[in-house]
Amino acid sequence: MLSMMIDGCKASQMVSNKTGPQLWSENCQRCHNTPSPNSFSPDQWETVGLHMQSRALITDEERTKIVAFLKQ
């Protein structure tokens, strides 16, 4: 059990150290060609982010960073 907690902390730290572009490339591009950030409005990216979070099994923090990158 302690090992699982420590491994979870390591994974959380690794995510915290990653940028939106890194997470986007690791999580979004692995399954399909992603659209240009200009393809959707900021509000639409929020909706896409919520939808894809459940499909890609990413955390709230990862989704927040990815969506912030796409909305720039």
C-alpha positions in Angstrom: 0.0 0.0 0.0 2.8 2.4 0.9 4.5 1.6 -2.4 1.3 2.6 -4.3 1.1 5.9 -2.4 4.8 6.7 -3.2 4.4 5.8 -6.8 1.3 8.0 -7.0 3.2 10.9 -5.6 6.0 10.4 -8.1 3.5 10.3 -10.9 1.8 13.5 -9.6 5.2 15.3 -9.4 6.0 14.2 -13.0 2.7 15.7 -14.2 3.2 18.9 -12.2 6.6 19.4 -13.9 5.2 19.1 -17.4 4.0 21.9 -19.5 0.7 22.1 -21.5 2.5 21.5 -24.8 4.3 18.5 -23.4 1.1 17.0 -22.1 -0.8 17.8 -25.3 1.8 16.0 -27.3 2.0 13.0 -25.0 -1.8 12.6 -24.5 -3.6 14.0 -27.5 -1.3 13.2 -30.4 -0.8 9.6 -29.4 -4.3 8.7 -30.5 -5.1 11.0 -33.4 -4.0 14.0 -35.4 -5.0 16.9 -33.3 -6.5 20.1 -34.7 -4.6 23.4 -34.7 -5.1 25.4 -31.6 -6.9 28.0 -33.8 -9.5 25.4 -34.8 -11.7 26.1 -31.8 -12.6 29.1 -29.7 -11.4 29.2 -26.1 -14.9 28.2 -24.9 -15.0 25.3 -27.3 -11.5 24.1 -26.1 -13.0 24.0 -22.6 -15.7 21.7 -23.8 -13.3 19.6 -25.9 -11.0 19.3 -22.9 -13.8 18.0 -20.6 -14.9 15.5 -23.3 -11.4 14.2 -24.0 -10.4 14.1 -20.3 -12.7 11.1 -19.8 -11.6 9.4 -23.0 -7.9 9.9 -22.5 -8.0 9.3 -18.7 -6.1 12.4 -17.9 -6.3 14.3 -14.6 -7.9 17.7 -14.0 -4.4 19.2 -13.7 -3.4 17.8 -17.1 -6.6 18.9 -18.7 -6.2 22.4 -17.3 -2.6 22.7 -18.6 -3.5 21.3 -22.1 -6.6 23.6 -22.5 -4.6 26.7 -21.3 -2.0 25.9 -24.0 -4.6 25.5 -26.7 -6.4 28.7 -25.7 -3.2 30.9 -26.0 
